[in-house]
Each structure stands twice: as C-alpha cells, then as structure tokens.
Amino acid sequence: MLEYQTTLKARCSLSGIGVHSGKPVSIHFSPAEPDTGIVFQRIDEAGTGRVIRALASEVCQTDLCTALGDARGESVATVEHLMAALLAVGIDNVVIEIDGSEVPVLDGSAIGFVDAFEQAGIATLSVKRRYIRVVKPVRIDNGGSWAEFRPYDGTRFEVEIDFETPAIGRQSLSLDLNAENFRQEVARARTFGFIKDVERLWAAGYALGSSLENSVVIGEDHKVINMEGLRYPNEFVRHKMLDAVGDLALAGARFIGCFRSYRGGHRLNAAALRHLLTDRSAYEIVETTRREQGRRAEMVAVSAPVYAPWTL
Ligand SMILES: [Zn+2]
C-alpha cells in the first residue's frame, strides 16, 4: 500500500467519441495538488466552470453507465472505465478537462487510459494518502443480486455474473487489485451488449456511438458477432470487474477490504458504496506508516486526521 498521495508527472490528452452521445470529445488530464482528488471540469460551451468531484455524492445516474454532476444540467457521463484506471494505476489527484458531456469510450475498455497515465508518469506528493478500511461486513440485497464489503487486508474484488444466454452463462473472477494485474487481467475487457436491445436503446437516445469497435455484441443466435472474437474467454466477467473497480473508485479514497458482488451492475455498485459510507461504524479512515521491523519495513495502518470529502 502506498504511503503518499500521487498525481501525474505531466499533462496528457485523449480523444474519441461518447458511447451514448455518439459525439466527438477530447479529454485532458493535468497534475494536481495533494487533496484535490479527481475533479472534472466541462470546457465546452455548456461548461460554467463548476468543479464536478468524482465522488459517490455526485453520482446522478446509474442507468447503463455512471454519470456525475447535475443530471439535467452540467454532468459528465460514462466515467467508470476512466475511474477504474485511475484507481488501479494509483493516481489520487488529477484535474480533468472535458469538452463534452461524456468520457470517450475508446475501445470499450480501460487500457487506453492505463497506457496514457503510465506514459505520462506518476509523481509522488508529500501528503499522506488516506484509505477507507472496512471494519465490519455491509451487505445489500436486490432481488436476485447482491453486493457486500468485508474486512480484508488488501483491496480485493470477487465478482460473479450469471446470464441466461449460453454466450455468457455463469462466470466468476477474484483479484487482489494492483496496477500490474489490473493491466493484465482486467483493463482490456470491453463493454458488452445484446443486439436485441439496440433498437430500444437507440430510441431512448442511448448507445448512439456504440459499435463493434467499442463493444462486444451478442446476436440473436447467442453468438458473439465481433469478427475478432473475445480478448479473454471470460471477457464478460472481467468487464464487470472493471466497472466495479471504477464505480467504487468514487469512494474518494481507496478502500481496504473485499468487495463481493453477484449479478451486479452500476446501480448495485453505487448502492453498496452508499450503504458503506453512510454507516460510520462500518469503516475507519486510515493512513499507512512505514515501520522498520529489524531489517524489513512494513506498512501499518493508523487512524487519519478528520477528513471526509465523500460525506453523503
Ligand atoms: Zn463498463
């Protein structure tokens, strides 16, 4: 676990289209001071200069994607793959300028963000990083799906999905999150959808930028339509894990604990996070301190000073 906060070493930019809006968009990432957190600013004509913080308290929509800000006004949608990359690579502070209402979808995965951040480099700052340590189990049930946080020494995700279509079926994946295994196991997994839903989504104004270049699509015959096939045999559960990492990055600090979900999605992830953050007996805020134990150093968690940017 890192002891100090980080930011980017240099500014970097990406561009593409929004998967729901279908519109071109550019996004710029700049180094930021300690305790800035992850903040968005719209720089297109609709932007008023308002700072939209990437926190659970700013979530305004969880249908099909996670959006922050004011649902009827200034907002930024589809933040989850970007947020997952920031959390996994380990970037605490960054100012994100965007000239549209939606983060570019790129290839439907998080690898483009991971590559951009690793290329820009990571700078260590002189202020300690805080963690949210889960100290008691918290669970939320919703019909046939559930999600829970459990105390655990590390940041672990256990995700299971169960779809009727034999193209997906039942898949599960567990991961003790770090930058390396996120890149190898999760970052390249793409968004997926069903051809039978496309017309309904288009009529509702969603998925207008969706294509085989940024989504795995399952046809009426329960087969993957994309010519190139899948990037991993269980790409679907890997993408669900990517979404969970991104949605939980909105805690405002990395959590120390195990997040488990069954048949989850953006709405359940957001609800589970709110459930945790509103129960003050379920977590504590800690910093880590390096202690020398003979010849080896180990990180020990200690209570942090009062600090609660994620207050709901
Ligand atoms: Zn996703």
Boltz pocket constraint, residues with backbone or C-beta under 6 A from the ligand:
constraints:
  - pocket:
      binder: B
      contacts: [[A, 80], [A, 81], [A, 108], [A, 191], [A, 239], [A, 242], [A, 243]]
      max_distance: 6.0
